[in-house]
């Protein structure tokens, strides 16, 4: 057998569905419902095609400078990847020995377990963190729950942890606070903050992510990365987006306002909606009279709601499992999209 044993056993990560039909209300992959900055279109229109025959800047110097300036640090503490998923993959290669462990919150971003399996090392939840755990992936706000941990809590954990802590802040621009000051602090030895252009910058199709952390850790990541891991077009468009902070922040604020309004609408219909600090909610539909609100019945009820919405051309995300199967994750779209979903809930009598 030519395929490595651990790959044969690998349970691959399944990305969110990208439906191609018209008229679909797509609320399943936490994409931003608003377009990216007009500066991005301008960067594309003015892109010199002659640059495509040459390799891109392997150090993405302009983009690193801009990201360093944005976050109050130096370019030497900034690493850029082909999406934040590549940043995670490189971290798993840089900071984990073959006999060590990767840990994360549970539930959390399901790719983390897959990355451990690809690396052929053990994954564990927080309760299994021990002396062999060398990489902890802390999504904040968390996915799929939307819950938020205060920076002081994360700082205290990192101070005691022997390995590297990556704070995955994919949703930070929708939250009330973030951990970037922890990553840029002079005394920081082991904490990295990771960001993506996919959410608040509305550039999920571009595949650019970055992280900020101690120089020695960032330098190690540069040793492992592909020579030209971020293409020239992506560098140019991401740079334009970074320079238009007003556009990004305006769109993020609109999403937050819609999130609060939509959460209230669900609660009025009997849904359980924990407070979210992200661009989605992780909500449990109400149980009909005579049906248990927890356990197998709740999971079956939630899955039925997921399929009923799908038949109504509304795509949300459902994660089977003992910790997630009684809720659906709903991306926050435009007010119009969320109103469409609310009407569908009423018409389907999901209340």
ABEGO torsion letter per residue (X at the ends): XABBAAAAABBBBBBBBBBABBGBBBAAAGBBABBBBAAAAAAAAABBAAAAABBBBAAGAAAAAAAAAAAGBBAAABBBBBEAAAAAAAAAAAABBAABBBBBBOBBBAAAAAAAAAAGBBBBBAAABBAABABBBBBOBBOAAGBBBBAAAAAAAAAABABBBBBBAAAAAABABBAAAAAABAABAABBBBBBAABAAGAAAAGBBBBBBBAAAAAAAAAABBABABBAAAAAAAAAAAABAAAAAAAAAAAAAAAAAAAAAAAAAGBBBBBBABABBBBBBBBBBGBBABEAAAAAAAAAAAAAAAAAGBBBBBBBEAAAAABBBBBBBBAAAAAAAAAAAAAAGBX
